[in-house]
Each structure stands twice: as structure tokens, then as C-alpha cells.
């Protein structure tokens, strides 16, 4: 009986393939399953051991999400008929082109690793499309195309300049901002970290680095927080000994600010897992706050507060620079459930204020419905609330109040690396 013929050896994957397979899983989770990129990371990267490959997978996925419309335009220009939006071949081509056009991957590596992501017939198509685009010198525009309906809505609401600034901001990962536990130490920490300061208690890092390895992390001298995200707590003006509620507190950057100011802080959030991160940061920074896991619409405090900070759940459209997936997950979302929740939370927050107490309402959103319109409705609904106007001298240079509120638009501090989009209003309850 003749010996069994050995099975043919399977060719080894080209170097870099595991990272690209992980990027494919990430993009499938975001674009196919509607999961936030951060929430998809653990599962998508579970089979990737090398830190460099993990970083590459995330960079490729983020790059595709930033430039999705432009990458698809290139792909469609080289195919006889458009591929389905969820086709594996299109997803592989997006990753391959992102590697070449954004990261400078050599053409031969682009072709090899992209083909490794597809099987069967699509391999021929993918090879033909890549070969044509690489041969013709395909290139991306100077700034990505903003996904719809954001481009049209932001142009209509904030003007063409703001929409263009948003597109420019979308092109790159934003810088990393730190909030300092001790604002008096700002010059020292800016020098030690090799960064710059745009406000007391703030340092913007000059280059990317592993956050836990930086000076000051282990001893809790600072925490990561975008400069715009630090404004609500700054404007609340918590004073030593005041009883302050941080509503919807997790992951806790604002809680840390309030505690560092000397206030007696209650940090409330409905998500126990997110509060675990807040507790870790409190322990690391050696700051103190009472942490409560509860639904704000059912919870009741024992006594009124001197001040309440409500950074409300929102569409998060203002943080698209750091999380480009929000532009693909939530563009068509009906805002009515979110705005109804925000309105209910404002009522609860106002009920828990002592007479003369302060309420800061904020959202990391660029939608009027979650900002200016929400404020107007709250003031009309609650005659015991009045707007406490914010003035320019309360804000870091580069921020300008609008009608007594703060609306941070794309383009703000663009020459210094930009900031996230926000709306912030401060109110006082009648005495």
C-alpha cells in the first residue's frame, strides 16, 4: 500500500498579518456590529501578543475610520462596480490602503498582507485593485471628508469654517493633555514632562509615550484629561469644604479635579465597571471621594449639595478627534432619548441643590439639541434656575464665551493642537 502523500504545507503569513487581522476584527465590530472601538479592543486583540502589533492594529483601524469615505472613493474608482459596504474585500482594501497612504507601508508588504485577509475569488479582485491604485499613485486629500450627516449639519449650524476645521482635526490623533493634582506645580511638571501648558494645572505632552511610564503617573501627580473636558469642573469653582456632587461621574477626571480643590465630593454613576476605573484613579492620586453606584433618576441624597456638576450622557460627537468611530456609530442616531435623559438629569440636579447652589451642565457634543437648546428648555422649565454667565477671564486663553456659556467648536486652539468639542453652562438656584 503506497505511503500517504503528506499534506501540502500552508504558506506562512507575511509579517504584519496578525495586526491586520486584528484591525479587520476591530473594523467589523465598529462598522458591522455598531460597537465602540474602545469596547471592541479586548476581543479583537486577544490573539495578538506583541505590543507593536497591537498598536499597529489600533492605528490601522483608527486610520480607516478617519479616512473612510476617501478610502472608499479610491476603491470605487478602481472596481468595475462598487463592492458592498460590508464586503470582506472592501474591508481588506481599506486596511491595505490605510497602511500604505497613512503609515507608509512598502507596496509589496501592502499587497502581501492585504491578500492574506481574503480568500478565494476576491483575492484576484483585491490584487487587481491594489496594483492599479499603487501603480497610479493613489493619494488622499489634505483632510478627510466628514461623514454625513455631520458635514451638512455642522456646516448649517456652525458654518463652513467650523466644518472644515473639524475635517482637518479628524486627520490626526490629537495630543495628550494632563490635568495636574497641584496647579501650583504647573511650570515644574511642564518642564519635567517635556510638554507645554495652556492653563494652570494643565500640561500638553509634546510627544506620545506610554502613559504609565511617564514621571508622576505612579505617584498620582496628574491624570489624562482633554483641556476642554477640564473646563466644567474649573467653572464650577469648588471650594474647600463644600459638598459637591459629580453626577454621571465615571471615568472620573472631573471627580479628581473637584477632590483636588478640597471639596467633599460624592461621585455617582450608574455603571459599576466604569466606577472601578474611577476608584483606581482615586487610589493612584491619593484623592478622596464618596463613590456611589446608582441610577441618578432613582437615587436620593441625604442632604442638598452646595454645587452639582452634570456632565451628561450625550452623543459624544465632540470627541471625534480621539474616537473617530463616533462619526460612524451615531450619525443617524435619534437624539430624542438622550435629550430626554439630559432634561430629566437637570431636574434631578436642580432638586438636590441648596438655595444659592451652583449647577454646571455640560456635554461633549457639537449638537445644539444637547447644548444650547437643552439649556433654554431647562431655564424655561425651572424658574428657580438662572444662568450664571461665564466670562472670558475665567477661561484659558483661546476660549471665548458665547452668550454667557461656553461652546467649544472645531478650530479652537487649532494652532496648539486643538481641543475636544463641548458645551458648558453654569446656573444658580434661587435663594
C-alpha positions in Angstrom: 0.0 0.0 0.0 1.6 3.3 -1.1 2.5 5.7 1.7 0.1 8.6 2.3 1.1 11.7 0.5 1.9 14.5 3.1 -0.5 17.4 3.2 0.8 20.4 1.4 2.4 23.0 3.7 0.4 26.1 4.2 2.4 29.2 3.4 3.3 31.3 6.4 1.5 34.6 6.8 3.6 37.6 5.7 5.0 39.7 8.6 2.4 42.1 9.9 -0.6 39.9 9.1 -1.7 39.3 12.7 -2.0 43.1 13.2 -4.1 43.5 10.1 -6.3 40.6 11.0 -6.9 42.3 14.3 -7.6 45.6 12.5 -10.2 43.7 10.4 -11.9 42.4 13.6 -11.9 45.9 15.0 -13.5 47.4 11.9 -16.0 44.6 11.7 -17.1 45.3 15.3 -17.4 49.0 14.7 -18.9 49.2 11.2 -20.7 45.9 11.1 -21.9 45.4 14.7 -22.1 49.0 15.9 -19.7 48.6 18.8 -17.5 51.4 20.1 -13.8 50.9 19.1 -12.7 51.0 22.8 -15.2 48.4 23.7 -14.1 46.1 20.9 -10.3 46.2 21.6 -10.0 43.4 24.1 -11.8 40.8 22.0 -10.2 41.9 18.7 -6.7 42.0 20.1 -6.9 38.8 22.2 -4.8 36.8 19.8 -2.2 39.5 19.2 0.7 39.2 21.7 3.3 41.7 20.6 2.7 45.2 21.8 3.8 46.7 18.5 1.3 44.6 16.6 -1.5 45.6 19.0 -0.6 49.3 18.4 -0.4 48.8 14.7 -3.9 47.1 14.6 -5.4 50.0 16.5 -3.6 52.6 14.3 -4.8 50.9 11.1 -8.4 50.7 12.4 -8.4 54.3 13.6 -6.9 55.5 10.3 -9.6 53.7 8.3 -12.3 55.3 10.4 -10.8 58.7 10.0 -10.5 58.5 6.2 -13.3 56.0 5.4 -15.1 58.0 2.7 -11.9 58.9 1.0 -10.5 55.3 1.1 -13.8 54.1 -0.3 -13.7 56.7 -3.1 -10.3 55.3 -4.2 -11.5 51.7 -4.0 -14.7 52.5 -6.1 -12.6 54.3 -8.7 -10.7 51.0 -9.4 -13.5 48.5 -9.4 -16.0 47.8 -12.3 -18.9 48.0 -9.8 -19.0 49.1 -6.2 -18.3 46.4 -3.6 -20.9 46.0 -0.9 -20.1 48.2 2.1 -19.6 45.2 4.4 -17.7 43.0 1.9 -14.6 41.4 3.3 -12.7 42.5 0.1 -13.6 46.2 0.7 -12.6 46.0 4.3 -9.2 44.4 3.4 -8.6 47.1 0.8 -9.4 49.8 3.3 -6.8 48.4 5.7 -4.2 47.9 2.9 -4.6 51.4 1.6 -4.5 52.9 5.1 -1.2 51.1 5.7 0.3 52.5 2.5 -1.2 56.0 2.5 -1.1 56.8 6.2 1.7 54.7 7.6 4.0 54.4 4.6 4.0 50.6 4.4 6.0 49.4 1.4 3.9 48.4 -1.7 5.0 44.7 -1.7 4.1 44.4 2.0 0.7 46.1 1.4 -0.2 43.6 -1.3 1.0 40.5 0.6 -0.7 41.4 3.9 -3.9 42.5 2.3 -4.2 39.3 0.2 -3.7 37.4 3.4 -7.0 38.9 4.7 -9.1 37.5 1.8 -9.7 34.0 0.4 -10.8 32.6 -2.9 -12.1 34.8 -5.8 -11.8 38.1 -4.0 -8.0 37.7 -3.9 -7.8 38.3 -7.6 -10.0 41.4 -7.4 -8.1 42.7 -4.4 -4.8 42.2 -6.1 -6.0 44.0 -9.2 -7.4 46.9 -7.3 -4.3 47.4 -5.2 -2.0 47.0 -8.1 -3.9 49.6 -10.1 -4.1 52.1 -7.2 -0.4 51.7 -6.3 0.7 51.9 -9.9 -1.3 55.1 -10.4 0.0 56.8 -7.3 -3.3 56.9 -5.4 -3.3 59.6 -2.7 -5.6 61.0 0.0 -6.7 64.7 0.1 -5.2 67.1 2.6 -8.1 66.5 5.0 -10.6 63.7 5.3 -14.2 64.0 4.2 -16.5 64.4 7.2 -19.1 61.6 7.2 -22.7 62.6 6.7 -24.9 63.8 8.3 -22.2 65.6 10.3 -20.8 67.6 7.5 -24.1 69.0 6.4 -25.4 69.6 9.9 -22.2 71.2 11.3 -21.9 73.4 8.2 -25.5 74.5 8.6 -25.3 75.0 12.4 -21.8 76.4 13.0 -20.7 77.5 9.5 -18.3 76.2 6.8 -15.2 77.2 8.7 -16.1 75.1 11.7 -16.9 72.1 9.5 -13.7 72.5 7.6 -11.8 72.7 10.9 -13.5 69.5 12.1 -12.3 67.7 8.9 -8.7 69.0 9.5 -8.8 67.9 13.1 -10.1 64.4 12.1 -7.0 63.8 10.1 -4.7 63.1 13.0 -4.6 61.7 16.5 -4.8 64.6 18.9 -2.2 65.4 21.5 -2.5 64.1 25.1 -3.5 66.5 27.8 -2.9 66.1 31.5 -4.6 67.7 34.5 -2.3 68.3 37.5 -3.4 67.5 41.0 -1.5 70.6 42.1 -1.9 73.6 39.7 0.9 75.5 41.5 3.3 72.9 40.2 2.4 73.5 36.5 5.8 75.0 35.3 7.8 72.2 37.0 5.7 69.4 35.5 5.6 71.0 32.1 9.5 71.0 32.1 9.8 67.6 33.6 7.4 66.0 31.1 8.7 68.0 28.1 5.3 69.5 27.4 3.6 72.9 27.3 0.9 74.4 29.5 -2.1 76.1 28.1 -3.6 76.8 31.5 -2.7 76.5 35.2 -3.0 72.8 36.2 -2.6 71.6 32.6 0.2 70.1 30.6 0.1 69.1 26.9 2.6 66.4 26.1 5.0 67.1 23.2 5.2 63.5 22.0 3.4 60.2 22.5 4.6 57.9 25.2 3.4 55.0 27.3 1.3 56.9 30.0 2.2 54.6 32.9 5.9 55.1 32.2 5.8 58.9 32.5 7.1 60.7 35.5 4.4 61.5 38.0 2.0 58.7 37.0 2.8 56.3 39.8 2.5 58.9 42.5 -0.7 60.3 41.0 0.5 63.8 40.2 -1.7 64.0 37.2 -4.3 62.2 35.1 -5.2 62.2 31.4 -7.9 64.7 30.5 -8.5 66.9 27.5 -8.2 70.6 28.3 -11.8 71.3 27.2 -13.0 68.4 29.4 -11.4 70.1 32.4 -13.5 73.3 31.9 -16.7 72.2 33.6 -15.0 71.5 36.9 -12.9 74.6 36.6 -16.1 76.7 36.1 -17.9 75.1 39.0 -15.3 76.7 41.2 -15.5 74.1 44.0 -14.1 75.4 47.3 -12.6 73.6 50.2 -15.2 72.0 52.5 -18.1 72.4 50.0 -20.3 69.4 49.5 -20.3 68.7 45.7 -22.0 66.1 43.6 -20.3 64.8 40.4 -23.3 63.3 38.5 -22.5 60.7 35.8 -19.0 60.8 37.2 -17.2 57.9 35.6 -14.5 57.6 34.5 -13.7 60.3 37.0 -11.5 63.1 35.6 -13.8 65.8 37.0 -14.2 64.0 40.3 -10.4 64.2 40.7 -10.5 67.9 39.9 -13.2 68.6 42.5 -11.4 66.5 45.1 -8.1 68.2 44.4 -9.8 71.5 45.0 -10.6 70.4 48.6 -14.3 69.7 48.1 -16.2 66.9 49.8 -17.2 65.0 46.6 -19.9 62.4 46.0 -19.2 60.7 42.7 -22.3 59.0 41.3 -22.6 56.8 38.2 -24.9 54.0 37.1 -22.0 51.9 35.7 -20.2 49.8 38.3 -17.4 48.7 35.9 -16.7 52.4 34.9 -16.6 53.3 38.6 -13.9 50.8 39.1 -11.6 52.9 36.9 -12.6 56.0 39.0 -11.7 54.2 42.2 -8.3 53.2 40.7 -7.6 56.8 39.8 -8.6 58.0 43.3 -6.2 55.5 44.8 -3.4 56.4 42.5 -3.8 60.2 43.0 -4.4 59.7 46.8 -7.6 61.8 46.5 -10.8 61.1 48.4 -14.4 61.0 47.2 -17.5 59.0 48.2 -18.3 56.7 45.2 -21.9 55.7 44.7 -23.1 53.2 42.0 -26.8 54.1 41.4 -29.3 55.3 38.9 -29.5 59.1 39.3 -33.2 59.0 38.4 -33.9 56.8 41.5 -31.2 57.8 44.0 -31.8 60.3 46.7 -29.1 62.2 48.7 -29.2 62.7 52.5 -28.8 66.4 52.2 -28.6 69.1 49.5 -25.3 70.0 47.8 -23.5 73.3 47.5 -22.8 72.5 43.9 -23.5 69.8 41.3 -21.6 69.0 38.1 -23.6 67.2 35.5 -21.5 66.1 32.5 -24.5 64.4 31.0 -24.6 61.3 28.7 -24.6 62.5 25.1 -23.9 61.6 21.5 -20.2 62.3 22.2 -19.8 63.9 18.7 -17.4 66.5 20.2 -14.7 63.8 20.9 -14.4 62.6 17.3 -10.7 63.5 17.2 -9.9 60.9 19.8 -12.7 58.5 18.9 -13.4 58.7 15.2 -15.8 55.7 15.5 -18.5 58.1 17.0 -18.9 59.6 13.5 -19.9 56.1 12.1 -21.8 54.8 15.1 -24.1 57.7 16.0 -24.5 59.9 12.9 -28.1 58.8 12.3 -29.0 58.4 16.0 -32.3 59.7 17.2 -31.2 62.2 19.8 -34.7 62.3 21.5 -33.9 59.6 24.1 -30.6 61.3 25.0 -32.1 64.8 25.3 -35.0 63.4 27.4 -32.5 61.8 29.7 -30.4 65.0 29.9 -33.5 67.1 30.7 -34.5 64.6 33.5 -31.0 64.7 35.0 -31.0 68.5 35.0 -34.2 68.5 37.0 -32.8 66.0 39.5 -29.6 68.0 39.8 -31.5 71.2 40.5 -33.7 69.5 43.1 -30.5 68.5 45.0 -29.1 72.0 45.2 -29.3 74.1 48.3 -30.7 77.6 47.7 -27.9 79.6 46.0 -26.1 76.4 44.9 -24.4 76.1 41.6 -25.1 73.7 38.8 -22.8 73.2 35.8 -24.3 71.3 32.9 -22.0 70.1 30.1 -21.9 67.7 27.2 -19.1 66.7 24.9 -21.4 67.2 21.9 -21.4 69.5 18.9 -25.2 69.3 18.6 -27.3 72.3 19.7 -30.1 69.9 20.9 -27.7 68.7 23.5 -26.4 72.1 24.5 -28.0 75.5 23.8 -31.5 74.1 23.3 -31.2 72.0 26.4 -30.2 75.0 28.5 -33.0 77.1 27.1 -35.6 74.4 27.9 -34.2 73.9 31.5 -34.4 77.7 32.3 -37.9 77.8 30.9 -39.0 74.7 32.9 -37.3 75.7 36.1 -37.9 79.3 37.1 -35.8 78.7 40.2 -32.7 78.4 38.0 -30.9 81.3 36.4 -27.9 81.4 34.1 -24.7 82.4 35.9 -22.7 83.9 32.9 -19.2 82.7 32.2 -16.7 85.5 31.5 -13.6 85.4 29.4 -11.2 85.9 32.3 -12.5 82.6 33.8 -11.3 80.7 30.7 -7.9 79.7 29.4 -6.6 81.8 26.5 -8.2 80.8 23.3 -11.6 80.1 24.7 -14.4 82.7 24.3 -17.8 82.7 26.0 -21.0 82.8 23.9 -24.0 84.4 25.5 -22.6 83.6 28.9 -22.0 79.9 28.1 -19.0 78.1 26.6 -19.3 76.5 23.2 -16.1 74.8 22.1 -16.1 74.4 18.4 -13.7 72.7 16.0 -10.8 75.0 15.3 -10.5 76.2 18.9 -6.7 76.3 19.7 -6.1 74.6 16.4 -2.6 76.1 16.2 -1.8 74.5 19.5 -3.2 71.0 18.7 -6.9 71.7 19.2 -9.4 70.5 21.9 -12.5 68.4 22.0 -15.9 69.9 21.3 -18.0 70.9 24.3 -21.0 72.8 25.6 -20.9 74.2 29.2 -23.4 76.3 31.1 -23.4 77.4 34.7 -26.6 78.0 36.6 -27.6 79.1 40.1 -30.6 78.0 42.1 -32.6 80.9 43.5 -32.1 81.5 47.3 
